[in-house]
Amino acid sequence: METVTLLQWAFDVVLGFSLLWIAWLALTSLDLFRAIVLFIAFGLLMALAWVRLDAPDVALAEAAIGAGLTGALLLAALARLESNNATKPTPEKDHQPEAHD
């Protein structure tokens, strides 16, 4: 029976470090799409952590709202941001007319 407790403890430690690692990667990512995908993965791992803490109702809410709905909204906002940037003309450098004698 002790090996089951040891395995559970080891899983919880790995889960905790994985949450910290994915959170750090999401916060330091310069690519917005990658940051959103990491945020969704963080939400799913957080739901697993809530299950391990015997809170299935909170785990379902985290998976549905935290990873699902919020992730979808962030991806839609990113797509809209990229489409607005693609249609916006880029500002050209200010050229001073050259004076000819």
N, C-alpha and C positions, 0 to 999 in steps of 0.2 A: 504493500500500500504506500510505502514511502516513495517509491519511484514515481507513482502517479503525482504525488504532491511535488516532487522535485521537477517533474516534467511541466506541471502547471506553473510552477514558479519560474522555470526557465522560459516558458512561453510568454508569461507576463512581462518578464524583463526584456525579451526581444521585442515584444509589442510596444513597450514604453520607449525603448531606444529608436524603434522604427518611426514612432509618432514624432519624436524630437527631430530625427534626421529629415523626414519628409517635410515637416514644418519649416526647418531651416532652409531646405532646398527651395521650397515655394516662396519664402520671403526674400531670398537672395537671387532668384532667377530674373534675368533681364528680358527673357522671352516671355511675353504675356500668355501665349497659348500654353507653353510648358508650365507656367505658374498656375494656370487654371486647372490643368490636368492634375498637377500635384495637389492642389487644393481639394479636388474631388477624391483623389486617393487618400488624402488625410481624413476626409469626412467618413470614408468607408472604414478605414482603420479605427477611427474614433468610435464608430458604431460597434465594431468588434470589441473595443475596450469596454463599452457600456454593457455589452452582453456578458463579458467576463466579470463585471461588477454586479451581475444579477439585476440589471435594469433594462429589461427588454423593451419597455415602452419608450424609454429615452433613446434606446438604440434604433428603434424604428423611426422615431422623429428625426434623429440625426441622419440616418440614411436617406430618408425621404426629403427632408428640407435642406439639411446641411450639404449633402453630396448631390442629391438629385436636382431639386428645384433651383438652388442657388448656383450650382454648377452650370445648369442649362441657361440661366439668366446671364451669367458671366460670359458664357460662350456666345450667346446672342449679342451681347453688348460689344464683345470683341469683333464679331463679324460686322456689326454696324459701324464700328469705329474704323475698321480697315476699309470698308466700302466708302465711307466719307473721305478718308485720306486718299483713296485712289481717284476719286472724281474731282478733288480739289486741285486746281492748278498750282504748280510750284512757283514761288516767287522768283523772278529773275533778278539778277544783280542790277543795281542801278548803274546805268552807263551814262556818263556825262558826255554830251556831244563835244566832239573835238573842235576847237577853234582853228579855222584855216585862214591864213593871211592872204 
